[in-house]
Amino acid sequence: MISPTIVWLRRDLRLKDNPALCAAAARGGAVIPVYIWTPGEEAPWAPGGAGKWWLHHSLAALAKSLAKLKIPLVIRRGGALAALRQVISETGASAVHWNRLYDPHTIPRDTAVKAALRADGIEAESHASALLFEPHLVEKQAGGPFQVFTPFWKQIQSLDDPPEPLAIPALKPHAAPVESLALEDLKLLSPIDWAGGMRAAWRPGEEGSTEQLARFVSAAIDGYAENRNRPDIAGTSRLSPYLHFGEITPRAIWHFTKAAIHRSSKAEARASAWAFLRELGWREFNHHLLYHFPTTDRLPLRKDFERFPWREDAVALRAWQRGQTGYPIVDAGMRELWTTGWMHNRVRMIVASFLVKHLLIHWQEGAAWFWDTLVDADLANNSAGWQWVSGCGADAAPYFRVFNPITQGEKFDPEGDYTRRWVPELAGLPTRNLFAPFDAPATELGGAGVVLGTDYPKPIVDHREGRERALDAFATIRSRH
């Protein structure tokens, strides 16, 4: 009789295209899926509030899918190695399989777990599925990691396509029940119900990811290249949280999208689909960076930025977090984030630039806020994105660029629909005044029922003064170089 195999689930909460699950099934014995809640081993990057909300519902969806196959999901908490050893002892399992992660805090933990289990005489194997290509397999022709995206993307395109997604394998249940915590025992959900906006916006789980991919490819991908910078248009994929929690794999998206490219007879549509795949390449690039430069979650890639004169301003930081800066496109984005757990990528760049350049508040403050409030909070993407905007990361040229929050709103929300949705107190303003209400004539403000400083805040910093202050700060590190 073949002994059971444990599948240690982490950020791979799916049945389709799950190499660890397939390898476990191929051994021929019972398969025991185990999720272990290990926030202490993920510090300081354990899931934030929005991430825990998504995780709860993703685990619930996975448990439901497994139950249809008569396979229970076993939930434990504590140290990963101790929990795995306990399940091994209880079930007689002789193998543990899992899918690899590449964060700097998970690699040493997983390496130690693998070594310890093998020393125990247990088969311990990890598999690749979180990325199109493992980070150590993509390197420059002369060797070494990339720090510029364009040559990285060219290298990715020169490689063979990643493997086709795997089907759901036939799974055998364990003969006897295995003790498990209830999902509610993990206390992932806040006792205060603040997640109504997220419930309305999202359907966590593998089925939700499949539906979202199909919806995007059928309805929006043809216009992606043109519309992806427009927050007022549903032009992006919104797949980022599904990718982070492993409810869908990048190679499933890659092959699904390439199939759509091959079916299309329109050159513009094919080019637009490739523009979307290029964004998947950016995700790969961000993970490549964090893997090869594992301190970039907390330290600048450009070492001269360690001397950057950041400011501490708790009042301004709080205004930014709450969408009360006095700049409508910034406030719209921050309010969308607070309500839905997500923000359009163009707006992420605008609000991040405002924090680190207009306010000169450290990018780590912004990264920490995003980590707690984003349902797609991903360490590689979050760190790389904030470093890029701050000018201290890879490919951050020109690093001294300061986004103008007025013209950015005018350009990317031309009718003001997005801004009016999230800043409804300004809904009555004409579009010509919407992004700079502080410059609007008194008659326009009065006609819209807006009293600045009462109904909507006055700007917490003047744009020109903030820009000049940022450029002066950049000059200090150049002069010390």
C-alpha positions as CSV (number, residue, x, y, z in Angstrom):
1,M,0.0,0.0,0.0
2,I,1.4,3.4,-1.0
3,S,1.6,5.9,1.9
4,P,-0.1,9.3,1.7
5,T,1.5,12.4,0.3
6,I,1.0,15.8,1.8
7,V,0.6,18.8,-0.4
8,W,1.7,21.9,1.5
9,L,-0.3,24.8,0.1
10,R,0.8,28.4,0.4
11,R,0.1,30.9,-2.4
12,D,-1.1,28.2,-4.8
13,L,-4.7,28.0,-3.8
14,R,-6.0,26.2,-6.9
15,L,-6.6,22.7,-8.3
16,K,-5.7,23.4,-12.0
17,D,-2.1,23.7,-13.1
18,N,-0.8,22.8,-9.7
19,P,2.5,20.8,-10.1
20,A,2.8,19.9,-6.5
21,L,-0.8,18.5,-6.5
22,C,-0.1,16.6,-9.7
23,A,3.2,15.1,-8.4
24,A,1.5,14.0,-5.2
25,A,-1.3,12.3,-7.1
26,A,1.2,10.6,-9.4
27,R,2.6,8.8,-6.4
28,G,-0.6,6.8,-6.3
29,G,-1.5,7.1,-2.6
30,A,-3.9,9.4,-0.7
31,V,-3.4,13.1,-1.1
32,I,-3.7,15.3,1.9
33,P,-3.8,19.1,1.1
34,V,-2.6,21.1,4.1
35,Y,-2.6,24.9,4.6
36,I,-0.5,26.2,7.5
37,W,-1.1,29.7,8.8
38,T,2.5,30.9,9.6
39,P,2.4,34.7,10.1
40,G,5.4,34.6,12.5
41,E,7.6,33.0,9.8
42,E,6.6,35.7,7.2
43,A,7.3,38.7,9.4
44,P,7.4,41.5,8.6
45,W,5.5,40.7,5.5
46,A,2.6,38.5,6.7
47,P,-0.6,39.4,4.9
48,G,-2.1,42.7,5.8
49,G,-5.8,43.4,6.5
50,A,-7.0,43.3,2.9
51,G,-4.8,40.3,2.1
52,K,-6.2,38.3,5.1
53,W,-9.7,39.1,3.9
54,W,-8.8,37.7,0.4
55,L,-7.0,34.7,1.9
56,H,-10.0,33.7,4.1
57,H,-12.3,33.6,1.1
58,S,-9.8,32.0,-1.2
59,L,-9.3,29.2,1.3
60,A,-13.0,28.8,1.6
61,A,-13.3,28.5,-2.1
62,L,-10.5,26.0,-2.3
63,A,-12.0,23.9,0.5
64,K,-15.4,23.9,-1.4
65,S,-13.7,22.7,-4.6
66,L,-11.8,20.0,-2.8
67,A,-14.9,18.8,-1.0
68,K,-16.6,18.2,-4.3
69,L,-13.7,15.7,-4.9
70,K,-14.3,14.3,-1.4
71,I,-10.9,15.6,-0.3
72,P,-10.9,17.7,2.9
73,L,-8.6,20.7,3.3
74,V,-6.5,20.4,6.5
75,I,-5.8,23.7,8.2
76,R,-3.1,24.1,10.8
77,R,-1.2,27.0,12.3
78,G,2.2,27.6,13.9
79,G,5.6,26.7,12.6
80,A,5.5,25.1,9.2
81,L,8.0,22.3,10.0
82,A,6.4,21.4,13.3
83,A,2.9,21.4,11.7
84,L,4.1,19.2,8.8
85,R,5.8,16.8,11.1
86,Q,2.6,16.5,13.2
87,V,0.5,15.7,10.1
88,I,3.1,13.2,9.0
89,S,2.9,11.5,12.4
90,E,-0.9,11.4,12.4
91,T,-1.3,10.1,8.8
92,G,1.8,8.0,8.1
93,A,2.6,10.3,5.1
94,S,6.0,9.6,3.6
95,A,6.2,12.6,1.2
96,V,5.6,16.3,1.2
97,H,5.3,18.3,-2.0
98,W,4.9,22.1,-2.5
99,N,5.2,24.8,-5.0
100,R,8.2,27.2,-4.7
101,L,8.0,30.8,-3.5
102,Y,10.8,33.3,-4.1
103,D,10.5,35.9,-1.4
104,P,13.6,36.5,0.7
105,H,11.9,35.3,3.9
106,T,10.4,32.2,2.4
107,I,13.5,30.8,0.6
108,P,15.6,30.1,3.7
109,R,12.5,28.8,5.6
110,D,11.6,26.4,2.8
111,T,15.2,25.3,2.4
112,A,15.4,24.4,6.1
113,V,12.1,22.6,5.9
114,K,13.2,20.5,3.0
115,A,16.5,19.6,4.6
116,A,14.8,18.7,7.9
117,L,12.2,16.5,6.3
118,R,14.7,14.7,4.2
119,A,16.8,14.1,7.3
120,D,13.6,12.5,8.8
121,G,13.5,10.1,5.9
122,I,10.6,11.9,4.2
123,E,10.5,12.6,0.5
124,A,10.4,16.4,0.2
125,E,10.1,18.0,-3.2
126,S,9.3,21.5,-4.4
127,H,8.0,22.5,-7.8
128,A,7.9,25.6,-10.1
129,S,4.6,27.3,-10.8
130,A,4.5,30.9,-9.4
131,L,6.3,32.5,-12.4
132,L,6.7,31.9,-16.1
133,F,10.4,31.2,-15.6
134,E,12.3,30.7,-12.4
135,P,14.4,33.8,-11.6
136,H,17.8,32.0,-11.5
137,L,17.2,30.7,-15.0
138,V,16.9,34.2,-16.7
139,E,20.2,36.0,-16.9
140,K,22.1,38.4,-19.2
141,Q,24.2,36.9,-21.9
142,A,27.3,37.9,-19.9
143,G,25.8,36.4,-16.8
144,G,24.2,38.0,-13.8
145,P,20.7,39.5,-13.2
146,F,19.0,42.2,-15.2
147,Q,18.3,45.6,-13.8
148,V,16.6,47.1,-16.9
149,F,13.3,45.8,-18.1
150,T,13.6,46.0,-21.9
151,P,16.5,43.6,-22.3
152,F,14.9,41.3,-19.6
153,W,11.7,41.2,-21.7
154,K,13.6,40.5,-24.9
155,Q,15.3,37.6,-23.1
156,I,11.9,36.3,-21.9
157,Q,10.5,36.4,-25.4
158,S,13.5,34.6,-26.8
159,L,12.9,31.6,-24.6
160,D,10.5,28.7,-25.3
161,D,7.0,29.2,-24.0
162,P,6.5,28.0,-20.5
163,P,4.8,24.5,-20.2
164,E,1.1,24.2,-20.9
165,P,-1.1,24.3,-17.8
166,L,-1.7,21.0,-16.1
167,A,-5.2,19.4,-15.7
168,I,-6.7,18.6,-12.3
169,P,-5.4,15.2,-11.3
170,A,-7.4,12.3,-9.9
171,L,-7.1,12.5,-6.1
172,K,-7.5,9.8,-3.6
173,P,-8.8,10.8,-0.1
174,H,-7.1,9.7,3.1
175,A,-8.8,6.7,4.6
176,A,-9.3,8.3,8.0
177,P,-10.3,11.9,8.9
178,V,-7.4,14.2,9.6
179,E,-7.7,16.8,12.4
180,S,-8.1,20.3,11.1
181,L,-8.8,23.7,12.4
182,A,-11.9,25.5,11.2
183,L,-11.1,28.3,8.8
184,E,-12.7,30.8,11.3
185,D,-10.1,29.7,13.9
186,L,-7.4,31.5,11.9
187,K,-9.2,34.8,12.6
188,L,-8.3,36.2,9.3
189,L,-11.4,38.4,9.2
190,S,-11.8,41.5,11.3
191,P,-14.5,41.5,13.9
192,I,-15.5,44.9,12.5
193,D,-17.1,44.4,9.1
194,W,-15.3,46.9,6.9
195,A,-15.1,44.8,3.8
196,G,-18.4,45.5,2.1
197,G,-16.7,47.3,-0.8
198,M,-14.3,44.4,-1.4
199,R,-17.2,41.9,-1.3
200,A,-18.9,43.9,-4.0
201,A,-15.8,44.2,-6.2
202,W,-14.3,40.7,-6.0
203,R,-14.9,37.0,-6.1
204,P,-11.8,35.4,-4.6
205,G,-11.0,31.8,-5.6
206,E,-10.0,29.8,-8.6
207,E,-13.4,30.0,-10.3
208,G,-13.3,33.8,-9.9
209,S,-9.9,33.9,-11.5
210,T,-11.0,31.9,-14.5
211,E,-14.1,34.0,-15.0
212,Q,-12.1,37.2,-14.7
213,L,-9.5,36.1,-17.3
214,A,-12.2,35.0,-19.8
215,R,-14.1,38.3,-19.2
216,F,-11.0,40.4,-19.8
217,V,-9.8,38.6,-22.9
218,S,-13.3,38.6,-24.5
219,A,-14.3,42.1,-23.6
220,A,-11.2,44.3,-23.0
221,I,-8.0,42.9,-24.3
222,D,-8.4,44.3,-27.8
223,G,-8.3,47.8,-26.5
224,Y,-5.8,47.1,-23.7
225,A,-2.9,49.0,-25.2
226,E,-5.0,52.2,-25.5
227,N,-7.1,51.9,-22.4
228,R,-4.8,50.4,-19.8
229,N,-3.9,53.9,-18.5
230,R,-7.5,55.1,-18.2
231,P,-9.0,54.5,-14.7
232,D,-12.4,55.6,-15.9
233,I,-12.5,52.6,-18.3
234,A,-12.6,48.9,-17.3
235,G,-9.6,48.3,-19.5
236,T,-7.2,46.3,-17.2
237,S,-7.3,42.6,-16.3
238,R,-7.7,42.9,-12.5
239,L,-6.0,39.6,-12.2
240,S,-3.3,40.7,-9.8
241,P,-4.9,39.4,-6.6
242,Y,-5.6,36.0,-8.2
243,L,-2.0,35.8,-9.4
244,H,-0.7,36.7,-5.9
245,F,-2.7,34.0,-4.1
246,G,-2.0,31.5,-6.9
247,E,-5.6,31.0,-7.9
248,I,-4.4,31.2,-11.4
249,T,-0.8,30.8,-12.8
250,P,1.0,33.2,-15.1
251,R,1.5,30.4,-17.6
252,A,-2.2,29.7,-17.7
253,I,-2.7,33.4,-18.5
254,W,0.2,33.3,-21.0
255,H,-1.2,30.4,-23.0
256,F,-4.9,31.6,-22.8
257,T,-3.8,35.0,-24.2
258,K,-1.5,33.6,-26.9
259,A,-4.4,31.5,-28.1
260,A,-6.5,34.6,-28.4
261,I,-3.7,36.3,-30.3
262,H,-3.6,33.3,-32.8
263,R,-7.3,33.5,-33.2
264,S,-7.4,37.2,-34.0
265,S,-7.2,38.5,-37.5
266,K,-6.7,42.1,-36.4
267,A,-3.1,43.3,-36.1
268,E,-4.2,46.0,-33.6
269,A,-5.8,43.4,-31.4
270,R,-2.8,41.1,-31.5
271,A,-0.5,44.1,-30.6
272,S,-2.8,45.0,-27.7
273,A,-2.7,41.4,-26.4
274,W,1.1,41.5,-26.5
275,A,1.0,44.7,-24.6
276,F,-0.9,42.8,-21.9
277,L,1.7,40.0,-21.9
278,R,4.4,42.6,-21.5
279,E,2.8,43.6,-18.2
280,L,3.0,40.0,-17.2
281,G,6.7,40.4,-18.0
282,W,6.9,43.3,-15.6
283,R,5.6,41.0,-12.9
284,E,8.4,38.5,-13.8
285,F,10.9,41.3,-13.7
286,N,9.8,42.5,-10.3
287,H,10.2,38.9,-8.9
288,H,13.6,38.6,-10.7
289,L,14.8,41.8,-8.9
290,L,13.6,40.7,-5.4
291,Y,15.2,37.3,-5.9
292,H,18.6,38.6,-6.9
293,F,18.5,41.7,-4.7
294,P,16.8,40.4,-1.6
295,T,17.1,43.6,0.5
296,T,15.0,45.7,-1.9
297,D,11.9,45.2,0.2
298,R,13.4,47.6,2.7
299,L,16.6,49.2,1.2
300,P,17.0,51.2,-2.1
301,L,18.6,49.4,-5.0
302,R,20.5,52.6,-5.8
303,K,22.7,53.0,-2.7
304,D,23.0,56.8,-3.1
305,F,19.3,57.0,-2.0
306,E,20.3,55.8,1.4
307,R,21.3,59.5,2.0
308,F,18.0,60.9,0.6
309,P,16.6,63.6,2.9
310,W,13.1,62.1,3.6
311,R,10.7,64.1,5.8
312,E,8.5,62.9,8.6
313,D,5.1,64.4,8.5
314,A,2.4,62.3,10.3
315,V,-0.4,64.8,9.4
316,A,0.4,64.8,5.7
317,L,0.8,61.0,5.7
318,R,-2.6,60.6,7.3
319,A,-4.2,63.0,4.8
320,W,-2.7,61.0,1.9
321,Q,-3.9,57.7,3.4
322,R,-7.5,58.9,3.8
323,G,-7.8,60.6,0.4
324,Q,-7.8,64.1,1.9
325,T,-4.8,65.8,0.1
326,G,-6.8,68.4,-1.8
327,Y,-5.8,66.9,-5.2
328,P,-8.8,65.1,-6.6
329,I,-7.1,62.4,-8.7
330,V,-4.9,61.5,-5.7
331,D,-7.8,61.4,-3.3
332,A,-9.9,59.4,-5.8
333,G,-7.2,56.7,-5.9
334,M,-6.7,56.5,-2.2
335,R,-10.5,56.2,-1.6
336,E,-10.8,53.5,-4.3
337,L,-8.1,51.6,-2.5
338,W,-9.7,52.0,1.0
339,T,-13.1,50.8,-0.4
340,T,-12.2,48.0,-2.8
341,G,-8.7,46.9,-1.8
342,W,-7.4,47.8,-5.3
343,M,-6.3,50.8,-7.3
344,H,-5.8,51.3,-11.0
345,N,-2.1,51.1,-11.9
346,R,-1.8,54.5,-13.4
347,V,-3.3,56.0,-10.3
348,R,-1.0,54.0,-8.1
349,M,1.9,55.8,-9.9
350,I,0.2,59.2,-9.4
351,V,-0.5,58.7,-5.6
352,A,2.9,57.2,-5.0
353,S,4.7,60.1,-6.7
354,F,2.7,62.6,-4.7
355,L,3.7,60.9,-1.4
356,V,7.4,60.5,-2.1
357,K,8.0,63.6,-4.2
358,H,5.5,66.3,-3.3
359,L,5.5,65.3,0.4
360,L,9.0,63.8,0.6
361,I,7.7,61.0,2.8
362,H,9.7,57.8,2.7
363,W,8.5,55.2,0.1
364,Q,8.5,52.6,2.9
365,E,5.5,54.4,4.4
366,G,3.6,54.1,1.2
367,A,4.7,50.5,0.7
368,A,3.5,49.6,4.2
369,W,0.1,51.3,3.6
370,F,-0.4,49.5,0.3
371,W,0.7,46.2,1.9
372,D,-2.1,46.5,4.5
373,T,-4.8,47.8,2.1
374,L,-4.3,46.1,-1.2
375,V,-5.9,42.7,-1.9
376,D,-3.1,42.1,-4.4
377,A,-0.3,43.1,-2.0
378,D,2.7,41.3,-3.4
379,L,6.2,41.9,-2.0
380,A,8.0,41.9,-5.3
381,N,5.5,44.1,-7.1
382,N,5.0,46.4,-4.2
383,S,8.7,46.9,-3.5
384,A,9.7,47.4,-7.1
385,G,6.8,49.7,-7.8
386,W,7.5,52.0,-4.9
387,Q,11.3,52.1,-5.7
388,W,10.6,52.8,-9.3
389,V,8.4,55.8,-8.5
390,S,10.8,57.0,-5.9
391,G,13.7,56.9,-8.4
392,C,15.8,54.5,-6.2
393,G,15.0,51.2,-8.0
394,A,15.6,49.4,-11.2
395,D,14.9,51.1,-14.6
396,A,13.7,54.3,-12.7
397,A,14.6,56.8,-15.4
398,P,14.3,59.7,-15.2
399,Y,14.4,59.2,-11.4
400,F,13.7,62.9,-10.7
401,R,10.4,63.0,-12.6
402,V,7.6,64.4,-10.6
403,F,4.1,63.6,-11.7
404,N,1.8,66.6,-11.9
405,P,-1.4,65.5,-10.2
406,I,-3.5,68.1,-12.0
407,T,-2.4,67.3,-15.6
408,Q,-2.3,63.5,-14.8
409,G,-6.0,63.7,-13.9
410,E,-6.8,65.7,-17.0
411,K,-5.0,63.4,-19.3
412,F,-6.1,60.0,-17.9
413,D,-9.6,60.8,-16.6
414,P,-10.5,63.2,-19.4
415,E,-14.3,63.3,-18.6
416,G,-13.8,63.1,-14.8
417,D,-15.9,60.0,-14.4
418,Y,-13.4,58.2,-12.2
419,T,-12.7,61.2,-10.0
420,R,-16.4,62.0,-9.6
421,R,-17.1,58.5,-8.5
422,W,-14.6,58.5,-5.7
423,V,-14.7,62.2,-4.8
424,P,-18.5,62.8,-5.0
425,E,-18.3,66.1,-3.1
426,L,-16.8,67.5,-6.3
427,A,-19.2,65.9,-8.7
428,G,-20.9,69.2,-9.6
429,L,-17.8,70.9,-10.7
430,P,-17.2,71.3,-14.4
431,T,-14.5,69.0,-15.7
432,R,-12.2,72.0,-16.5
433,N,-12.1,72.8,-12.8
434,L,-12.3,69.2,-11.4
435,F,-8.6,68.4,-11.0
436,A,-7.7,71.8,-9.5
437,P,-10.7,73.0,-7.5
438,F,-8.4,75.4,-5.6
439,D,-8.0,77.4,-8.8
440,A,-11.8,77.3,-9.7
441,P,-13.7,80.6,-9.7
442,A,-15.8,81.2,-6.6
443,T,-18.9,81.1,-8.9
444,E,-18.0,77.6,-10.1
445,L,-17.4,76.4,-6.5
446,G,-20.6,77.9,-5.3
447,G,-22.6,76.5,-8.2
448,A,-21.3,73.0,-7.3
449,G,-22.0,73.5,-3.6
450,V,-18.3,73.2,-2.6
451,V,-16.7,75.2,0.1
452,L,-13.0,74.5,0.1
453,G,-11.7,73.6,3.6
454,T,-15.2,72.5,4.6
455,D,-16.6,70.2,1.9
456,Y,-13.3,69.3,0.4
457,P,-9.8,70.1,1.7
458,K,-7.5,72.7,0.4
459,P,-4.2,71.3,-0.9
460,I,-1.8,70.1,1.8
461,V,1.1,71.2,-0.4
462,D,1.4,73.6,-3.4
463,H,2.3,71.7,-6.5
464,R,5.0,74.0,-7.6
465,E,6.5,74.3,-4.1
466,G,6.4,70.5,-3.7
467,R,8.0,69.9,-7.1
468,E,10.8,72.4,-6.3
469,R,11.4,70.9,-2.9
470,A,11.7,67.4,-4.5
471,L,14.1,68.6,-7.1
472,D,16.2,70.2,-4.4
473,A,16.2,67.0,-2.5
474,F,17.4,65.1,-5.6
475,A,20.1,67.6,-6.1
476,T,21.5,66.9,-2.6
477,I,22.2,63.2,-3.4
478,R,23.7,64.1,-6.8
479,S,26.1,66.6,-5.2
480,R,27.2,64.0,-2.7
481,H,27.8,61.3,-5.3
